[in-house]
Amino acid sequence: MRRTTLARVVAAALIALLAVACGGGRGGTVGTAPAVTGIDWTVDSVTVDGATQRAPAHAHLKIEDGRAAGSLGCNQFSGPAEITGDQLRLSHLRTTRMACDNARMTFERALSRTLTSGPLTITGEGGKLTLTATGGDRVQLSGT
């Protein structure tokens, strides 16, 4: 009987530890992120190497059903999107190849590189969202 009781106590302790580590507690923020999917996000700016570029009027992003789609400011894009906890990973983006003015193309290259640079940490509240790359580059968005 003692082994069964000890095994139950150990199992309960492990479950409690896993729940806390995975952000299961009400006060924990580990692994949580603001709602991201199903919202048409307007891209406000991208910051690369400390330099912020304002987005062209039509830059936007929407994530739904494991896919991301939108506009880099001139060209359209789409590709797989994976959200795990507070991390977003976009990969294999397909884009149209329209020629745009130099300012838009410069912005598009910076935005595309940042969005696909690896896992992006998701933070935000109140209709604002920030996607931050490991090196500190970030994309600022507003929900519409």
C-alpha positions in Angstrom: 0.0 0.0 0.0 2.8 2.4 0.8 4.3 2.2 -2.8 0.9 3.0 -4.3 0.4 6.0 -2.1 3.9 7.3 -2.8 3.5 6.8 -6.5 0.2 8.8 -6.4 1.8 11.6 -4.5 4.8 11.8 -6.9 2.4 11.7 -9.9 0.3 14.5 -8.5 3.4 16.6 -7.8 4.7 16.1 -11.3 1.3 17.1 -12.8 1.2 20.2 -10.7 4.8 21.1 -11.8 3.9 20.6 -15.4 0.8 22.7 -15.2 2.8 25.6 -13.7 5.6 25.3 -16.2 3.2 25.3 -19.1 1.5 28.5 -17.9 -1.6 26.7 -16.6 -1.8 29.0 -13.6 -4.0 32.1 -13.7 -1.2 34.4 -12.9 1.4 32.9 -15.2 2.3 34.5 -18.5 4.6 31.7 -19.7 3.4 30.5 -23.1 0.5 33.0 -23.4 0.0 35.5 -26.2 -2.7 37.9 -27.2 -5.3 36.6 -29.8 -3.6 36.8 -33.2 -5.7 34.6 -35.5 -8.7 35.8 -37.5 -7.8 39.5 -37.2 -6.8 41.6 -40.2 -3.7 43.3 -38.8 -2.5 46.5 -40.4 1.3 46.7 -40.5 2.3 50.0 -38.9 6.1 49.7 -39.1 9.1 47.4 -39.2 12.3 48.1 -37.2 15.5 46.5 -38.4 18.9 47.1 -36.8 17.3 50.0 -34.8 16.0 51.8 -37.8 12.2 52.1 -38.1 10.4 52.3 -41.4 6.7 53.3 -41.6 4.6 50.9 -43.6 2.9 51.7 -46.9 -0.9 52.2 -46.7 -1.9 48.7 -47.8 0.5 46.5 -45.8 -1.5 44.0 -43.7 -1.3 40.4 -42.3 -4.0 37.9 -41.4 -3.4 34.5 -39.9 -6.1 31.9 -40.1 -6.3 28.1 -40.2 -2.5 27.6 -40.1 -1.9 30.1 -43.0 -0.7 33.7 -43.2 -1.7 36.0 -46.0 -1.6 39.7 -46.7 0.3 42.5 -48.4 3.9 43.5 -47.9 2.9 47.0 -49.0 2.8 46.4 -52.8 3.1 42.6 -53.3 0.8 40.0 -51.9 2.1 37.0 -49.9 0.9 33.8 -48.3 2.4 30.8 -46.5 2.2 28.5 -43.6 1.9 30.0 -40.1 2.5 28.1 -36.8 1.7 29.6 -33.4 3.1 27.8 -30.4 2.5 29.6 -27.1 3.8 33.1 -27.5 5.8 32.3 -30.7 4.8 32.7 -34.3 6.7 31.1 -37.2 6.1 32.0 -40.8 7.9 30.1 -43.5 8.0 29.5 -47.2 6.2 32.7 -48.1 5.1 33.0 -51.7 4.8 36.5 -53.1 3.7 38.2 -56.2 6.4 39.9 -58.1 5.1 43.3 -59.0 7.6 46.1 -59.5 7.1 48.9 -57.0 8.9 52.2 -56.2 12.2 51.9 -54.3 10.7 53.0 -51.0 8.1 50.3 -51.1 10.5 47.6 -52.2 13.0 48.5 -49.4 10.1 48.3 -46.9 8.9 44.9 -48.4 12.4 43.4 -48.2 12.8 44.4 -44.5 9.3 43.2 -43.6 9.6 39.9 -45.4 13.1 39.2 -43.9 11.8 40.0 -40.4 8.6 37.9 -40.7 10.6 34.9 -41.9 13.7 35.3 -39.7 12.6 32.5 -37.3 10.3 32.4 -34.4 8.8 35.7 -33.5 7.7 36.5 -30.0 4.1 37.8 -29.9 3.2 40.6 -27.4 0.5 43.2 -27.3 -2.8 44.3 -26.0 -5.6 46.8 -26.8 -5.6 46.2 -30.5 -1.8 46.5 -30.9 0.6 43.6 -31.6 4.3 43.4 -31.7 6.2 40.5 -33.4 9.9 40.5 -32.2 12.7 38.4 -33.8 15.5 36.9 -31.7 17.9 39.7 -32.7 15.4 42.5 -31.7 14.0 43.4 -35.1 10.3 43.9 -34.8 7.0 44.4 -36.6 4.3 46.7 -35.1 0.7 46.0 -36.1 -2.8 47.3 -35.3 -5.9 45.3 -35.3 -8.8 46.3 -37.5 
